[in-house]
Amino acid sequence: NFTEVRKNTYTADSNTEKGIEYLDKLSLQSVDKALEDIKRVQQEYDSKIQTEGVKRKVKESIKLIKKGKKTYKKVFRNVYFAGDSLIAGLEAYDILNKKKIFSQVSASLFHLEDNIAKIVKKNPKVLILHYGINMLATEKMYLNNYTNMYTRLIKKIKKELPDTRIIVSLIFPVDRSVAKAERFGRIPKYNKALIKMCRELKVEYLDSSSVLNAHKECYGSDGIHQAKAFYEKYWLRFIMEEKGIY
């Protein structure tokens, strides 16, 4: 018996025994099935190693940024942003390269539609989108219109840029000082619809609510927009950690 020979030849630890048991199971399977299992295990191992490597590089980049030895402009050199005034903050505060930001105050999805050709021409490796704060409405019809239009535009981008990582930012929550307004109360429903949309389209989404809730001191006087510190100290680092950007 293969197991017995191995046990008699080596001093086996628990990991070795598990490996031997796994090989014994493979010997009872068809060759094709065994090869499939080996490939799956290898892919899981490679994925784990890659994830650990990315996390390590992200931590190193954040340390260098804190020391002033690296800039966000370098880290996000292959990342483009498109969106409303909450994205415009990255440009207004000169945190990222302005050529990589497509933003407009009070922008709706029509802004994205108008800029798709320009974005496609840039051929970004990563594209982060934030639209919705200006499209909130209490009627369900408007939510459906919002997700339908967003879906159509993302499909168009995917067709033109099949190798681009598309990340949809959920709508930023607002400060409690304005949260009682009826339309802002719709943000959770809109974000739930966005998550559903992203899963159906097989694109990524980014939920920044934990960062915003943890640093409410960064809200401006209007309870909607953010101070420079939010982007520099918190949000961009959060994106790096969540999305493996370094």
C-alpha positions as CSV (number, residue, x, y, z in Angstrom):
1,N,0.0,0.0,0.0
2,F,1.4,3.4,-1.1
3,T,0.4,5.0,2.2
4,E,2.0,2.3,4.3
5,V,5.3,2.5,2.4
6,R,5.4,6.3,2.8
7,K,4.6,6.1,6.5
8,N,7.3,3.5,7.1
9,T,9.9,5.4,5.2
10,Y,9.3,8.9,6.6
11,T,8.3,10.5,9.8
12,A,5.1,12.0,8.7
13,D,3.6,15.1,10.2
14,S,-0.1,16.0,9.9
15,N,0.3,17.9,6.6
16,T,2.2,15.0,5.1
17,E,-0.5,12.5,6.1
18,K,-3.2,14.8,4.6
19,G,-1.2,14.9,1.3
20,I,-0.8,11.1,1.3
21,E,-4.6,10.7,1.9
22,Y,-5.2,13.1,-1.0
23,L,-3.0,11.1,-3.3
24,D,-4.6,7.9,-2.4
25,K,-8.0,9.4,-3.2
26,L,-6.7,10.5,-6.6
27,S,-5.5,7.0,-7.4
28,L,-9.2,5.9,-7.2
29,Q,-10.3,8.5,-9.7
30,S,-10.1,8.7,-13.4
31,V,-7.0,10.3,-14.9
32,D,-9.0,13.3,-16.2
33,K,-10.7,13.9,-12.9
34,A,-7.4,13.7,-11.1
35,L,-5.8,16.2,-13.4
36,E,-8.8,18.5,-13.0
37,D,-8.4,18.3,-9.2
38,I,-4.7,19.0,-9.4
39,K,-5.2,22.0,-11.6
40,R,-7.9,23.4,-9.2
41,V,-5.6,23.0,-6.2
42,Q,-2.7,24.6,-8.1
43,Q,-5.0,27.6,-9.1
44,E,-6.1,28.0,-5.5
45,Y,-2.5,28.0,-4.3
46,D,-1.4,30.5,-7.0
47,S,-4.3,32.7,-6.2
48,K,-3.4,32.7,-2.5
49,I,0.2,33.5,-3.2
50,Q,-0.7,36.3,-5.6
51,T,-3.1,37.8,-3.0
52,E,-0.5,37.7,-0.3
53,G,2.0,39.3,-2.6
54,V,-0.3,42.1,-3.6
55,K,-1.2,42.8,0.0
56,R,2.5,43.1,0.8
57,K,3.1,45.5,-2.1
58,V,0.1,47.6,-1.1
59,K,1.4,47.9,2.5
60,E,4.9,48.9,1.2
61,S,3.4,51.6,-1.1
62,I,1.3,53.0,1.7
63,K,4.4,53.2,4.0
64,L,6.3,55.1,1.3
65,I,3.4,57.5,0.7
66,K,3.3,58.2,4.5
67,K,7.0,59.0,4.4
68,G,6.6,61.2,1.4
69,K,8.7,58.9,-0.8
70,K,5.9,57.9,-3.2
71,T,2.9,59.8,-4.5
72,Y,-0.7,58.8,-5.3
73,K,-0.1,60.1,-8.8
74,K,2.5,57.3,-9.3
75,V,0.4,54.6,-7.6
76,F,-2.8,55.5,-9.6
77,R,-0.9,56.1,-12.8
78,N,-3.0,53.4,-14.6
79,V,-6.3,54.2,-12.9
80,Y,-8.9,56.6,-14.3
81,F,-11.8,58.1,-12.5
82,A,-15.1,59.3,-13.9
83,G,-18.0,60.8,-11.9
84,D,-19.6,63.7,-10.2
85,S,-18.4,66.4,-7.7
86,L,-17.3,63.7,-5.2
87,I,-14.8,62.5,-7.8
88,A,-14.0,66.1,-8.8
89,G,-12.4,66.5,-5.4
90,L,-9.4,64.4,-6.6
91,E,-8.8,67.0,-9.3
92,A,-9.6,70.1,-7.3
93,Y,-7.1,69.2,-4.6
94,D,-4.5,68.2,-7.1
95,I,-4.1,64.7,-5.6
96,L,-4.2,62.8,-8.9
97,N,-3.2,63.5,-12.5
98,K,-6.0,65.7,-13.8
99,K,-5.7,64.0,-17.2
100,K,-6.9,60.8,-15.6
101,I,-10.1,62.3,-14.1
102,F,-13.4,62.8,-16.0
103,S,-15.6,64.7,-13.6
104,Q,-18.2,67.5,-13.4
105,V,-20.1,69.1,-10.6
106,S,-23.8,68.0,-10.5
107,A,-22.9,65.3,-13.1
108,S,-25.4,62.5,-13.9
109,L,-24.9,59.5,-16.1
110,F,-25.3,61.7,-19.1
111,H,-21.8,62.9,-18.2
112,L,-20.5,59.4,-18.5
113,E,-22.2,58.8,-21.8
114,D,-20.7,62.0,-23.2
115,N,-17.2,61.0,-22.1
116,I,-17.1,57.3,-23.1
117,A,-15.3,57.9,-26.3
118,K,-12.6,59.9,-24.5
119,I,-12.2,57.2,-21.8
120,V,-11.9,54.5,-24.4
121,K,-9.2,56.4,-26.2
122,K,-7.2,56.4,-22.9
123,N,-7.5,52.6,-22.6
124,P,-7.2,52.5,-18.8
125,K,-6.2,49.4,-16.9
126,V,-8.7,50.4,-14.2
127,L,-11.7,52.6,-14.3
128,I,-13.5,53.7,-11.2
129,L,-17.0,55.3,-11.5
130,H,-19.1,57.3,-9.1
131,Y,-22.5,58.5,-10.3
132,G,-25.8,58.7,-8.5
133,I,-25.8,61.4,-5.8
134,N,-27.4,63.8,-8.3
135,M,-29.9,61.2,-9.6
136,L,-31.6,60.3,-6.3
137,A,-35.4,60.3,-6.4
138,T,-38.1,58.9,-4.2
139,E,-40.1,57.3,-7.1
140,K,-39.1,53.8,-8.0
141,M,-39.3,54.6,-11.7
142,Y,-36.3,56.8,-11.5
143,L,-34.2,54.1,-9.7
144,N,-35.0,51.7,-12.6
145,N,-34.1,54.4,-15.1
146,Y,-30.8,55.0,-13.3
147,T,-29.8,51.3,-13.2
148,N,-30.9,50.7,-16.8
149,M,-28.9,53.5,-18.1
150,Y,-25.8,52.6,-16.0
151,T,-26.1,49.0,-17.2
152,R,-26.2,50.1,-20.9
153,L,-23.2,52.4,-20.5
154,I,-21.1,49.8,-18.6
155,K,-21.9,47.2,-21.3
156,K,-20.7,49.7,-23.9
157,I,-17.5,50.3,-22.0
158,K,-16.9,46.6,-21.5
159,K,-17.3,46.0,-25.3
160,E,-14.8,48.8,-26.1
161,L,-12.4,48.0,-23.3
162,P,-12.7,44.2,-22.6
163,D,-9.4,44.2,-20.6
164,T,-10.2,47.1,-18.3
165,R,-11.1,46.5,-14.7
166,I,-14.4,48.4,-14.1
167,I,-15.1,49.4,-10.5
168,V,-18.4,51.0,-9.6
169,S,-18.3,53.0,-6.5
170,L,-21.5,52.8,-4.4
171,I,-23.0,56.2,-3.7
172,F,-21.3,57.9,-0.8
173,P,-23.5,58.3,2.3
174,V,-24.1,61.8,3.5
175,D,-23.6,63.3,6.9
176,R,-26.4,63.0,9.5
177,S,-26.9,66.8,9.3
178,V,-28.6,66.3,5.8
179,A,-29.4,62.6,5.9
180,K,-33.0,63.3,7.0
181,A,-33.8,64.7,3.5
182,E,-36.1,62.3,1.7
183,R,-34.0,61.8,-1.4
184,F,-30.8,61.0,0.6
185,G,-32.8,58.4,2.5
186,R,-32.9,56.5,-0.8
187,I,-29.1,56.0,-0.9
188,P,-29.3,52.5,0.6
189,K,-31.9,51.3,-2.0
190,Y,-29.8,52.8,-4.8
191,N,-26.7,51.1,-3.5
192,K,-28.5,47.8,-3.2
193,A,-29.5,48.1,-6.8
194,L,-26.0,48.9,-7.8
195,I,-24.6,45.8,-6.1
196,K,-27.2,43.7,-8.0
197,M,-26.3,45.4,-11.2
198,C,-22.5,44.8,-10.7
199,R,-23.0,41.1,-10.0
200,E,-25.1,40.7,-13.1
201,L,-22.6,42.5,-15.3
202,K,-19.6,40.8,-13.6
203,V,-17.9,44.0,-12.7
204,E,-16.5,45.1,-9.3
205,Y,-18.0,47.5,-6.9
206,L,-16.5,49.6,-4.1
207,D,-18.4,50.2,-0.8
208,S,-16.7,53.2,0.9
209,S,-19.3,53.7,3.6
210,S,-17.0,52.3,6.4
211,V,-14.4,55.0,5.6
212,L,-16.9,57.8,5.5
213,N,-18.6,56.7,8.7
214,A,-15.3,56.4,10.5
215,H,-14.1,59.9,9.5
216,K,-17.2,62.1,9.6
217,E,-14.9,65.0,10.5
218,C,-14.1,65.2,6.8
219,Y,-17.5,66.2,5.7
220,G,-17.8,69.7,4.4
221,S,-20.4,72.2,5.7
222,D,-23.0,70.9,3.2
223,G,-22.8,67.4,4.7
224,I,-22.2,65.9,1.2
225,H,-18.7,66.8,-0.1
226,Q,-15.4,65.9,1.4
227,A,-12.3,67.7,2.7
228,K,-8.9,67.1,1.1
229,A,-7.9,64.9,4.1
230,F,-10.6,62.4,3.2
231,Y,-9.0,61.6,-0.1
232,E,-5.4,61.9,0.9
233,K,-5.5,60.1,4.3
234,Y,-8.3,57.7,3.9
235,W,-10.2,57.0,0.6
236,L,-7.3,56.4,-1.8
237,R,-5.5,54.2,0.8
238,F,-8.8,52.3,1.2
239,I,-9.0,51.8,-2.5
240,M,-5.5,50.5,-2.6
241,E,-6.2,48.0,0.1
242,E,-9.6,46.9,-1.2
243,K,-8.6,46.6,-4.8
244,G,-5.0,45.7,-4.7
245,I,-3.6,48.9,-6.3
246,Y,0.0,49.7,-5.5
